[in-house]
Amino acid sequence: MRARIYAAVEGKTDKVVVERLMVHVGADVGPVYVAEGKPNLKKRIAGYNQAAQHSLWLVLVDLDRDGCAPSLRAAWLPEPSSGLCFRVAVHAVEAWLMADAETLAGFLGVARSNIPANPESLPDPKATLVGLAASSRHRDIREDMAPQPGSGRRVGPAYTSRIIEYAGQHWRPGTAALQSGSLERTIRCLRRLAAGALSPTP
């Protein structure tokens, strides 16, 4: 019987990423709860931690501009349950997507050399990804993912749906993990849960 893993995330794009990760490690995908923002996720993490005493859970949050992943995890949840993987994407889940440079370049219609070689070093991976989309050879990608000048928006009108499409259909977590330490650690933690070894990854 395969392990069933529940999850909680900040937003809709994170949801499809964690679902893809669960499939990648051979787990059954349980309900994924979207908190609609980092503050809401922080408020609820104690409840998820309690639930992880009886079931398997992944909680994923973006590092954003917080200091470092270990400090964030310690501040939010000093004593995680053995059934909980509490992981931090450095600096955002968009860095994990850029870590599979080959498929992302093809999806966006940009040169592979334009994809940053070390996406975890980017302070704002989302802005970088939007900038890549703005330079796409494909008009629909530009219009969907990049904001119109003067709109005051960070992203285009269909940014979320395009990211969901890419992450769900094209992104290769195993390949991306070779260029992303925080993703590799998340996959390792999920594999332990899926195998029934309930010790969280350090």
Secondary structure as GFF3:
##gff-version 3
##sequence-region A 1 202
A	DSSP	beta_strand	4	9	.	.	.	ID=ss1
A	DSSP	alpha_helix	12	24	.	.	.	ID=ss2
A	DSSP	beta_strand	28	34	.	.	.	ID=ss3
A	DSSP	alpha_helix	38	51	.	.	.	ID=ss4
A	DSSP	beta_strand	56	62	.	.	.	ID=ss5
A	DSSP	alpha_helix	69	76	.	.	.	ID=ss6
A	DSSP	beta_strand	84	89	.	.	.	ID=ss7
A	DSSP	alpha_helix	93	98	.	.	.	ID=ss8
A	DSSP	alpha_helix	101	108	.	.	.	ID=ss9
A	DSSP	three_ten_helix	112	114	.	.	.	ID=ss10
A	DSSP	three_ten_helix	119	121	.	.	.	ID=ss11
A	DSSP	alpha_helix	125	134	.	.	.	ID=ss12
A	DSSP	alpha_helix	139	145	.	.	.	ID=ss13
A	DSSP	alpha_helix	159	169	.	.	.	ID=ss14
A	DSSP	alpha_helix	173	177	.	.	.	ID=ss15
A	DSSP	alpha_helix	181	194	.	.	.	ID=ss16
###
